[in-house]
């Protein structure tokens, strides 16, 4: 699985959970976001702006 902002591969734990988060857009689609992008952008509005 890849981050929707930077395109880097997401790390996965042994329980197959991603190291990062999912962000839901206006249409209800989930987008995986890595920890580095979360740390840089820090607000949901900024993250959604980068997705478009």
PDBQT receptor file of N, H, CA, C and O in Angstrom, charges set to zero:
ATOM      1  N   UNK A   1       0.848  -1.162   0.000  1.00  0.00    +0.000 N 
ATOM      2  CA  UNK A   1       0.000   0.000   0.000  1.00  0.00    +0.000 C 
ATOM      3  C   UNK A   1       0.901   1.235   0.000  1.00  0.00    +0.000 C 
ATOM      4  O   UNK A   1       1.963   1.234   0.622  1.00  0.00    +0.000 OA
ATOM      5  N   UNK A   2       0.478   2.278  -0.693  1.00  0.00    +0.000 N 
ATOM      6  H   UNK A   2      -0.385   2.279  -1.199  1.00  0.00    +0.000 HD
ATOM      7  CA  UNK A   2       1.280   3.484  -0.802  1.00  0.00    +0.000 C 
ATOM      8  C   UNK A   2       0.517   4.694  -0.259  1.00  0.00    +0.000 C 
ATOM      9  O   UNK A   2      -0.714   4.729  -0.259  1.00  0.00    +0.000 OA
ATOM     10  N   UNK A   3       1.278   5.673   0.197  1.00  0.00    +0.000 N 
ATOM     11  H   UNK A   3       2.278   5.645   0.196  1.00  0.00    +0.000 HD
ATOM     12  CA  UNK A   3       0.708   6.930   0.671  1.00  0.00    +0.000 C 
ATOM     13  C   UNK A   3       0.128   7.678  -0.526  1.00  0.00    +0.000 C 
ATOM     14  O   UNK A   3       0.756   7.737  -1.583  1.00  0.00    +0.000 OA
ATOM     15  N   UNK A   4      -1.068   8.251  -0.369  1.00  0.00    +0.000 N 
ATOM     16  H   UNK A   4      -1.579   8.203   0.489  1.00  0.00    +0.000 HD
ATOM     17  CA  UNK A   4      -1.706   8.974  -1.464  1.00  0.00    +0.000 C 
ATOM     18  C   UNK A   4      -1.090  10.349  -1.716  1.00  0.00    +0.000 C 
ATOM     19  O   UNK A   4      -1.337  10.944  -2.765  1.00  0.00    +0.000 OA
ATOM     20  N   UNK A   5      -0.302  10.861  -0.786  1.00  0.00    +0.000 N 
ATOM     21  H   UNK A   5      -0.101  10.378   0.066  1.00  0.00    +0.000 HD
ATOM     22  CA  UNK A   5       0.314  12.182  -0.966  1.00  0.00    +0.000 C 
ATOM     23  C   UNK A   5       1.705  12.051  -1.569  1.00  0.00    +0.000 C 
ATOM     24  O   UNK A   5       1.980  12.627  -2.622  1.00  0.00    +0.000 OA
ATOM     25  N   UNK A   6       2.591  11.296  -0.910  1.00  0.00    +0.000 N 
ATOM     26  H   UNK A   6       2.368  10.828  -0.055  1.00  0.00    +0.000 HD
ATOM     27  CA  UNK A   6       3.987  11.239  -1.365  1.00  0.00    +0.000 C 
ATOM     28  C   UNK A   6       4.290  10.020  -2.224  1.00  0.00    +0.000 C 
ATOM     29  O   UNK A   6       5.281  10.032  -2.954  1.00  0.00    +0.000 OA
ATOM     30  N   UNK A   7       3.481   8.973  -2.167  1.00  0.00    +0.000 N 
ATOM     31  H   UNK A   7       2.677   8.963  -1.574  1.00  0.00    +0.000 HD
ATOM     32  CA  UNK A   7       3.691   7.789  -2.978  1.00  0.00    +0.000 C 
ATOM     33  C   UNK A   7       4.650   6.777  -2.389  1.00  0.00    +0.000 C 
ATOM     34  O   UNK A   7       4.936   5.765  -3.028  1.00  0.00    +0.000 OA
ATOM     35  N   UNK A   8       5.157   7.019  -1.185  1.00  0.00    +0.000 N 
ATOM     36  H   UNK A   8       4.924   7.842  -0.666  1.00  0.00    +0.000 HD
ATOM     37  CA  UNK A   8       6.051   6.071  -0.531  1.00  0.00    +0.000 C 
ATOM     38  C   UNK A   8       5.264   4.878   0.003  1.00  0.00    +0.000 C 
ATOM     39  O   UNK A   8       4.080   4.989   0.317  1.00  0.00    +0.000 OA
ATOM     40  N   UNK A   9       5.946   3.731   0.100  1.00  0.00    +0.000 N 
ATOM     41  H   UNK A   9       6.909   3.641  -0.156  1.00  0.00    +0.000 HD
ATOM     42  CA  UNK A   9       5.315   2.542   0.673  1.00  0.00    +0.000 C 
ATOM     43  C   UNK A   9       5.057   2.757   2.152  1.00  0.00    +0.000 C 
ATOM     44  O   UNK A   9       5.884   3.337   2.856  1.00  0.00    +0.000 OA
ATOM     45  N   UNK A  10       3.910   2.289   2.621  1.00  0.00    +0.000 N 
ATOM     46  H   UNK A  10       3.239   1.818   2.049  1.00  0.00    +0.000 HD
ATOM     47  CA  UNK A  10       3.560   2.385   4.032  1.00  0.00    +0.000 C 
ATOM     48  C   UNK A  10       4.067   1.156   4.764  1.00  0.00    +0.000 C 
ATOM     49  O   UNK A  10       3.955   0.036   4.265  1.00  0.00    +0.000 OA
ATOM     50  N   UNK A  11       4.618   1.365   5.936  1.00  0.00    +0.000 N 
ATOM     51  H   UNK A  11       4.709   2.275   6.341  1.00  0.00    +0.000 HD
ATOM     52  CA  UNK A  11       5.056   0.254   6.773  1.00  0.00    +0.000 C 
ATOM     53  C   UNK A  11       3.829  -0.447   7.338  1.00  0.00    +0.000 C 
ATOM     54  O   UNK A  11       2.799   0.179   7.588  1.00  0.00    +0.000 OA
ATOM     55  N   UNK A  12       3.954  -1.748   7.534  1.00  0.00    +0.000 N 
ATOM     56  H   UNK A  12       4.791  -2.257   7.331  1.00  0.00    +0.000 HD
ATOM     57  CA  UNK A  12       2.846  -2.559   8.030  1.00  0.00    +0.000 C 
ATOM     58  C   UNK A  12       3.314  -3.304   9.270  1.00  0.00    +0.000 C 
ATOM     59  O   UNK A  12       4.423  -3.837   9.290  1.00  0.00    +0.000 OA
ATOM     60  N   UNK A  13       2.478  -3.347  10.309  1.00  0.00    +0.000 N 
ATOM     61  H   UNK A  13       1.577  -2.914  10.292  1.00  0.00    +0.000 HD
ATOM     62  CA  UNK A  13       2.806  -4.086  11.521  1.00  0.00    +0.000 C 
ATOM     63  C   UNK A  13       2.572  -5.577  11.292  1.00  0.00    +0.000 C 
ATOM     64  O   UNK A  13       2.078  -5.978  10.238  1.00  0.00    +0.000 OA
ATOM     65  N   UNK A  14       2.926  -6.390  12.275  1.00  0.00    +0.000 N 
ATOM     66  H   UNK A  14       3.327  -6.064  13.131  1.00  0.00    +0.000 HD
ATOM     67  CA  UNK A  14       2.747  -7.833  12.137  1.00  0.00    +0.000 C 
ATOM     68  C   UNK A  14       1.286  -8.238  12.105  1.00  0.00    +0.000 C 
ATOM     69  O   UNK A  14       0.965  -9.356  11.702  1.00  0.00    +0.000 OA
ATOM     70  N   UNK A  15       0.394  -7.348  12.523  1.00  0.00    +0.000 N 
ATOM     71  H   UNK A  15       0.654  -6.440  12.850  1.00  0.00    +0.000 HD
ATOM     72  CA  UNK A  15      -1.046  -7.615  12.465  1.00  0.00    +0.000 C 
ATOM     73  C   UNK A  15      -1.684  -7.048  11.203  1.00  0.00    +0.000 C 
ATOM     74  O   UNK A  15      -2.908  -6.969  11.103  1.00  0.00    +0.000 OA
ATOM     75  N   UNK A  16      -0.849  -6.651  10.235  1.00  0.00    +0.000 N 
ATOM     76  H   UNK A  16       0.146  -6.714  10.316  1.00  0.00    +0.000 HD
ATOM     77  CA  UNK A  16      -1.276  -6.128   8.932  1.00  0.00    +0.000 C 
ATOM     78  C   UNK A  16      -1.997  -4.785   9.032  1.00  0.00    +0.000 C 
ATOM     79  O   UNK A  16      -2.856  -4.473   8.207  1.00  0.00    +0.000 OA
ATOM     80  N   UNK A  17      -1.643  -3.993  10.045  1.00  0.00    +0.000 N 
ATOM     81  H   UNK A  17      -0.945  -4.247  10.715  1.00  0.00    +0.000 HD
ATOM     82  CA  UNK A  17      -2.161  -2.631  10.167  1.00  0.00    +0.000 C 
ATOM     83  C   UNK A  17      -1.093  -1.680   9.657  1.00  0.00    +0.000 C 
ATOM     84  O   UNK A  17       0.101  -1.930   9.824  1.00  0.00    +0.000 OA
ATOM     85  N   UNK A  18      -1.524  -0.580   9.029  1.00  0.00    +0.000 N 
ATOM     86  H   UNK A  18      -2.494  -0.376   8.893  1.00  0.00    +0.000 HD
ATOM     87  CA  UNK A  18      -0.548   0.360   8.491  1.00  0.00    +0.000 C 
ATOM     88  C   UNK A  18      -0.001   1.257   9.591  1.00  0.00    +0.000 C 
ATOM     89  O   UNK A  18      -0.674   1.519  10.588  1.00  0.00    +0.000 OA
ATOM     90  N   UNK A  19       1.231   1.726   9.397  1.00  0.00    +0.000 N 
ATOM     91  H   UNK A  19       1.778   1.513   8.587  1.00  0.00    +0.000 HD
ATOM     92  CA  UNK A  19       1.817   2.714  10.297  1.00  0.00    +0.000 C 
ATOM     93  C   UNK A  19       1.515   4.062   9.664  1.00  0.00    +0.000 C 
ATOM     94  O   UNK A  19       2.255   4.532   8.799  1.00  0.00    +0.000 OA
ATOM     95  N   UNK A  20       0.450   4.666  10.088  1.00  0.00    +0.000 N 
ATOM     96  H   UNK A  20      -0.151   4.284  10.791  1.00  0.00    +0.000 HD
ATOM     97  CA  UNK A  20      -0.064   5.899   9.513  1.00  0.00    +0.000 C 
ATOM     98  C   UNK A  20      -1.541   5.977   9.825  1.00  0.00    +0.000 C 
ATOM     99  O   UNK A  20      -1.993   5.489  10.860  1.00  0.00    +0.000 OA
ATOM    100  N   UNK A  21      -2.289   6.591   8.931  1.00  0.00    +0.000 N 
ATOM    101  H   UNK A  21      -1.921   6.988   8.090  1.00  0.00    +0.000 HD
ATOM    102  CA  UNK A  21      -3.717   6.725   9.178  1.00  0.00    +0.000 C 
ATOM    103  C   UNK A  21      -4.468   6.762   7.868  1.00  0.00    +0.000 C 
ATOM    104  O   UNK A  21      -3.878   6.885   6.795  1.00  0.00    +0.000 OA
ATOM    105  N   UNK A  22      -5.770   6.655   7.973  1.00  0.00    +0.000 N 
ATOM    106  H   UNK A  22      -6.249   6.555   8.845  1.00  0.00    +0.000 HD
ATOM    107  CA  UNK A  22      -6.657   6.835   6.830  1.00  0.00    +0.000 C 
ATOM    108  C   UNK A  22      -7.387   8.156   7.014  1.00  0.00    +0.000 C 
ATOM    109  O   UNK A  22      -7.806   8.486   8.124  1.00  0.00    +0.000 OA
ATOM    110  N   UNK A  23      -7.542   8.916   5.927  1.00  0.00    +0.000 N 
ATOM    111  H   UNK A  23      -7.201   8.648   5.026  1.00  0.00    +0.000 HD
ATOM    112  CA  UNK A  23      -8.284  10.164   5.954  1.00  0.00    +0.000 C 
ATOM    113  C   UNK A  23      -9.439  10.025   4.979  1.00  0.00    +0.000 C 
ATOM    114  O   UNK A  23      -9.250   9.621   3.832  1.00  0.00    +0.000 OA
ATOM    115  N   UNK A  24     -10.639  10.363   5.440  1.00  0.00    +0.000 N 
ATOM    116  H   UNK A  24     -10.792  10.691   6.372  1.00  0.00    +0.000 HD
ATOM    117  CA  UNK A  24     -11.834  10.265   4.608  1.00  0.00    +0.000 C 
ATOM    118  C   UNK A  24     -12.085  11.605   3.922  1.00  0.00    +0.000 C 
ATOM    119  O   UNK A  24     -12.101  12.649   4.574  1.00  0.00    +0.000 OA
ATOM    120  N   UNK A  25     -12.281  11.571   2.598  1.00  0.00    +0.000 N 
ATOM    121  H   UNK A  25     -12.268  10.723   2.068  1.00  0.00    +0.000 HD
ATOM    122  CA  UNK A  25     -12.557  12.801   1.860  1.00  0.00    +0.000 C 
ATOM    123  C   UNK A  25     -14.056  13.096   1.864  1.00  0.00    +0.000 C 
ATOM    124  O   UNK A  25     -14.823  12.415   2.545  1.00  0.00    +0.000 OA
ATOM    125  N   UNK A  26     -14.473  14.113   1.103  1.00  0.00    +0.000 N 
ATOM    126  H   UNK A  26     -13.849  14.666   0.550  1.00  0.00    +0.000 HD
ATOM    127  CA  UNK A  26     -15.871  14.539   1.082  1.00  0.00    +0.000 C 
ATOM    128  C   UNK A  26     -16.808  13.465   0.528  1.00  0.00    +0.000 C 
ATOM    129  O   UNK A  26     -17.971  13.388   0.925  1.00  0.00    +0.000 OA
ATOM    130  N   UNK A  27     -16.308  12.644  -0.380  1.00  0.00    +0.000 N 
ATOM    131  H   UNK A  27     -15.364  12.707  -0.703  1.00  0.00    +0.000 HD
ATOM    132  CA  UNK A  27     -17.122  11.606  -1.005  1.00  0.00    +0.000 C 
ATOM    133  C   UNK A  27     -17.179  10.327  -0.182  1.00  0.00    +0.000 C 
ATOM    134  O   UNK A  27     -17.927   9.409  -0.519  1.00  0.00    +0.000 OA
ATOM    135  N   UNK A  28     -16.391  10.253   0.901  1.00  0.00    +0.000 N 
ATOM    136  H   UNK A  28     -15.784  10.999   1.175  1.00  0.00    +0.000 HD
ATOM    137  CA  UNK A  28     -16.399   9.092   1.766  1.00  0.00    +0.000 C 
ATOM    138  C   UNK A  28     -15.313   8.085   1.454  1.00  0.00    +0.000 C 
ATOM    139  O   UNK A  28     -15.273   7.020   2.069  1.00  0.00    +0.000 OA
ATOM    140  N   UNK A  29     -14.424   8.392   0.508  1.00  0.00    +0.000 N 
ATOM    141  H   UNK A  29     -14.456   9.257   0.008  1.00  0.00    +0.000 HD
ATOM    142  CA  UNK A  29     -13.340   7.477   0.158  1.00  0.00    +0.000 C 
ATOM    143  C   UNK A  29     -12.201   7.621   1.157  1.00  0.00    +0.000 C 
ATOM    144  O   UNK A  29     -11.842   8.734   1.540  1.00  0.00    +0.000 OA
ATOM    145  N   UNK A  30     -11.630   6.486   1.580  1.00  0.00    +0.000 N 
ATOM    146  H   UNK A  30     -11.921   5.582   1.268  1.00  0.00    +0.000 HD
ATOM    147  CA  UNK A  30     -10.519   6.488   2.525  1.00  0.00    +0.000 C 
ATOM    148  C   UNK A  30      -9.192   6.569   1.770  1.00  0.00    +0.000 C 
ATOM    149  O   UNK A  30      -8.987   5.860   0.785  1.00  0.00    +0.000 OA
ATOM    150  N   UNK A  31      -8.302   7.431   2.233  1.00  0.00    +0.000 N 
ATOM    151  H   UNK A  31      -8.468   8.008   3.033  1.00  0.00    +0.000 HD
ATOM    152  CA  UNK A  31      -6.986   7.606   1.648  1.00  0.00    +0.000 C 
ATOM    153  C   UNK A  31      -5.936   7.294   2.703  1.00  0.00    +0.000 C 
ATOM    154  O   UNK A  31      -5.954   7.899   3.775  1.00  0.00    +0.000 OA
ATOM    155  N   UNK A  32      -5.009   6.356   2.429  1.00  0.00    +0.000 N 
ATOM    156  H   UNK A  32      -4.994   5.864   1.558  1.00  0.00    +0.000 HD
ATOM    157  CA  UNK A  32      -3.939   6.070   3.388  1.00  0.00    +0.000 C 
ATOM    158  C   UNK A  32      -2.884   7.166   3.366  1.00  0.00    +0.000 C 
ATOM    159  O   UNK A  32      -2.453   7.597   2.296  1.00  0.00    +0.000 OA
ATOM    160  N   UNK A  33      -2.466   7.618   4.543  1.00  0.00    +0.000 N 
ATOM    161  H   UNK A  33      -2.815   7.268   5.412  1.00  0.00    +0.000 HD
ATOM    162  CA  UNK A  33      -1.482   8.691   4.688  1.00  0.00    +0.000 C 
ATOM    163  C   UNK A  33      -0.364   8.189   5.602  1.00  0.00    +0.000 C 
ATOM    164  O   UNK A  33      -0.641   7.628   6.662  1.00  0.00    +0.000 OA
ATOM    165  N   UNK A  34       0.900   8.384   5.201  1.00  0.00    +0.000 N 
ATOM    166  H   UNK A  34       1.125   8.840   4.339  1.00  0.00    +0.000 HD
ATOM    167  CA  UNK A  34       2.035   7.928   6.007  1.00  0.00    +0.000 C 
ATOM    168  C   UNK A  34       2.287   8.885   7.180  1.00  0.00    +0.000 C 
ATOM    169  O   UNK A  34       1.768  10.001   7.213  1.00  0.00    +0.000 OA
ATOM    170  N   UNK A  35       3.088   8.425   8.128  1.00  0.00    +0.000 N 
ATOM    171  H   UNK A  35       3.510   7.519   8.101  1.00  0.00    +0.000 HD
ATOM    172  CA  UNK A  35       3.390   9.223   9.324  1.00  0.00    +0.000 C 
ATOM    173  C   UNK A  35       4.151  10.496   8.976  1.00  0.00    +0.000 C 
ATOM    174  O   UNK A  35       3.933  11.532   9.604  1.00  0.00    +0.000 OA
ATOM    175  N   UNK A  36       5.039  10.439   7.988  1.00  0.00    +0.000 N 
ATOM    176  H   UNK A  36       5.216   9.598   7.477  1.00  0.00    +0.000 HD
ATOM    177  CA  UNK A  36       5.826  11.615   7.620  1.00  0.00    +0.000 C 
ATOM    178  C   UNK A  36       4.927  12.718   7.067  1.00  0.00    +0.000 C 
ATOM    179  O   UNK A  36       5.111  13.887   7.410  1.00  0.00    +0.000 OA
ATOM    180  N   UNK A  37       3.969  12.374   6.228  1.00  0.00    +0.000 N 
ATOM    181  H   UNK A  37       3.820  11.425   5.949  1.00  0.00    +0.000 HD
ATOM    182  CA  UNK A  37       3.041  13.372   5.687  1.00  0.00    +0.000 C 
ATOM    183  C   UNK A  37       2.130  13.917   6.784  1.00  0.00    +0.000 C 
ATOM    184  O   UNK A  37       1.798  15.102   6.786  1.00  0.00    +0.000 OA
ATOM    185  N   UNK A  38       1.728  13.057   7.709  1.00  0.00    +0.000 N 
ATOM    186  H   UNK A  38       1.998  12.095   7.707  1.00  0.00    +0.000 HD
ATOM    187  CA  UNK A  38       0.928  13.502   8.848  1.00  0.00    +0.000 C 
ATOM    188  C   UNK A  38       1.697  14.511   9.676  1.00  0.00    +0.000 C 
ATOM    189  O   UNK A  38       1.147  15.529  10.096  1.00  0.00    +0.000 OA
ATOM    190  N   UNK A  39       2.965  14.230   9.912  1.00  0.00    +0.000 N 
ATOM    191  H   UNK A  39       3.412  13.403   9.571  1.00  0.00    +0.000 HD
ATOM    192  CA  UNK A  39       3.787  15.097  10.742  1.00  0.00    +0.000 C 
ATOM    193  C   UNK A  39       4.012  16.450  10.074  1.00  0.00    +0.000 C 
ATOM    194  O   UNK A  39       4.011  17.482  10.745  1.00  0.00    +0.000 OA
ATOM    195  N   UNK A  40       4.205  16.450   8.743  1.00  0.00    +0.000 N 
ATOM    196  H   UNK A  40       4.206  15.612   8.197  1.00  0.00    +0.000 HD
ATOM    197  CA  UNK A  40       4.452  17.693   8.023  1.00  0.00    +0.000 C 
ATOM    198  C   UNK A  40       3.205  18.552   7.896  1.00  0.00    +0.000 C 
ATOM    199  O   UNK A  40       3.289  19.773   8.027  1.00  0.00    +0.000 OA
ATOM    200  N   UNK A  41       2.052  17.947   7.643  1.00  0.00    +0.000 N 
ATOM    201  H   UNK A  41       1.984  16.955   7.537  1.00  0.00    +0.000 HD
ATOM    202  CA  UNK A  41       0.845  18.723   7.364  1.00  0.00    +0.000 C 
ATOM    203  C   UNK A  41       0.012  18.998   8.610  1.00  0.00    +0.000 C 
ATOM    204  O   UNK A  41      -0.506  20.106   8.753  1.00  0.00    +0.000 OA
ATOM    205  N   UNK A  42      -0.136  18.047   9.505  1.00  0.00    +0.000 N 
ATOM    206  H   UNK A  42       0.285  17.147   9.389  1.00  0.00    +0.000 HD
ATOM    207  CA  UNK A  42      -0.740  18.159  10.832  1.00  0.00    +0.000 C 
ATOM    208  C   UNK A  42      -2.215  18.546  10.897  1.00  0.00    +0.000 C 
ATOM    209  O   UNK A  42      -2.809  18.414  11.967  1.00  0.00    +0.000 OA
ATOM    210  N   UNK A  43      -2.831  19.005   9.837  1.00  0.00    +0.000 N 
ATOM    211  H   UNK A  43      -2.349  19.112   8.967  1.00  0.00    +0.000 HD
ATOM    212  CA  UNK A  43      -4.251  19.356   9.880  1.00  0.00    +0.000 C 
ATOM    213  C   UNK A  43      -4.981  18.649   8.750  1.00  0.00    +0.000 C 
ATOM    214  O   UNK A  43      -4.440  18.484   7.656  1.00  0.00    +0.000 OA
ATOM    215  N   UNK A  44      -6.214  18.231   9.020  1.00  0.00    +0.000 N 
ATOM    216  H   UNK A  44      -6.653  18.364   9.908  1.00  0.00    +0.000 HD
ATOM    217  CA  UNK A  44      -6.987  17.490   8.025  1.00  0.00    +0.000 C 
ATOM    218  C   UNK A  44      -7.237  18.329   6.776  1.00  0.00    +0.000 C 
ATOM    219  O   UNK A  44      -7.221  17.798   5.665  1.00  0.00    +0.000 OA
ATOM    220  N   UNK A  45      -7.465  19.624   6.938  1.00  0.00    +0.000 N 
ATOM    221  H   UNK A  45      -7.478  20.056   7.840  1.00  0.00    +0.000 HD
ATOM    222  CA  UNK A  45      -7.716  20.488   5.787  1.00  0.00    +0.000 C 
ATOM    223  C   UNK A  45      -6.506  20.555   4.855  1.00  0.00    +0.000 C 
ATOM    224  O   UNK A  45      -6.658  20.541   3.634  1.00  0.00    +0.000 OA
ATOM    225  N   UNK A  46      -5.307  20.627   5.433  1.00  0.00    +0.000 N 
ATOM    226  H   UNK A  46      -5.184  20.638   6.425  1.00  0.00    +0.000 HD
ATOM    227  CA  UNK A  46      -4.091  20.668   4.631  1.00  0.00    +0.000 C 
ATOM    228  C   UNK A  46      -3.860  19.343   3.928  1.00  0.00    +0.000 C 
ATOM    229  O   UNK A  46      -3.420  19.315   2.778  1.00  0.00    +0.000 OA
ATOM    230  N   UNK A  47      -4.153  18.252   4.607  1.00  0.00    +0.000 N 
ATOM    231  H   UNK A  47      -4.510  18.274   5.541  1.00  0.00    +0.000 HD
ATOM    232  CA  UNK A  47      -3.981  16.923   4.010  1.00  0.00    +0.000 C 
ATOM    233  C   UNK A  47      -4.944  16.751   2.834  1.00  0.00    +0.000 C 
ATOM    234  O   UNK A  47      -4.543  16.274   1.773  1.00  0.00    +0.000 OA
ATOM    235  N   UNK A  48      -6.206  17.135   3.012  1.00  0.00    +0.000 N 
ATOM    236  H   UNK A  48      -6.532  17.523   3.873  1.00  0.00    +0.000 HD
ATOM    237  CA  UNK A  48      -7.182  17.019   1.937  1.00  0.00    +0.000 C 
ATOM    238  C   UNK A  48      -6.826  17.910   0.756  1.00  0.00    +0.000 C 
ATOM    239  O   UNK A  48      -7.091  17.539  -0.387  1.00  0.00    +0.000 OA
ATOM    240  N   UNK A  49      -6.235  19.069   0.998  1.00  0.00    +0.000 N 
ATOM    241  H   UNK A  49      -6.019  19.370   1.927  1.00  0.00    +0.000 HD
ATOM    242  CA  UNK A  49      -5.812  19.947  -0.091  1.00  0.00    +0.000 C 
ATOM    243  C   UNK A  49      -4.699  19.303  -0.914  1.00  0.00    +0.000 C 
ATOM    244  O   UNK A  49      -4.645  19.492  -2.129  1.00  0.00    +0.000 OA
ATOM    245  N   UNK A  50      -3.817  18.549  -0.273  1.00  0.00    +0.000 N 
ATOM    246  H   UNK A  50      -3.861  18.395   0.714  1.00  0.00    +0.000 HD
ATOM    247  CA  UNK A  50      -2.731  17.881  -0.981  1.00  0.00    +0.000 C 
ATOM    248  C   UNK A  50      -3.229  16.703  -1.799  1.00  0.00    +0.000 C 
ATOM    249  O   UNK A  50      -2.585  16.331  -2.780  1.00  0.00    +0.000 OA
ATOM    250  N   UNK A  51      -4.344  16.110  -1.431  1.00  0.00    +0.000 N 
ATOM    251  H   UNK A  51      -4.866  16.412  -0.634  1.00  0.00    +0.000 HD
ATOM    252  CA  UNK A  51      -4.886  14.967  -2.162  1.00  0.00    +0.000 C 
ATOM    253  C   UNK A  51      -5.471  15.372  -3.505  1.00  0.00    +0.000 C 
ATOM    254  O   UNK A  51      -5.460  14.573  -4.442  1.00  0.00    +0.000 OA
ATOM    255  N   UNK A  52      -5.977  16.578  -3.621  1.00  0.00    +0.000 N 
ATOM    256  H   UNK A  52      -5.987  17.227  -2.860  1.00  0.00    +0.000 HD
ATOM    257  CA  UNK A  52      -6.658  17.014  -4.840  1.00  0.00    +0.000 C 
ATOM    258  C   UNK A  52      -5.728  17.502  -5.888  1.00  0.00    +0.000 C 
ATOM    259  O   UNK A  52      -6.168  17.900  -6.966  1.00  0.00    +0.000 OA
TER     260      UNK A  52
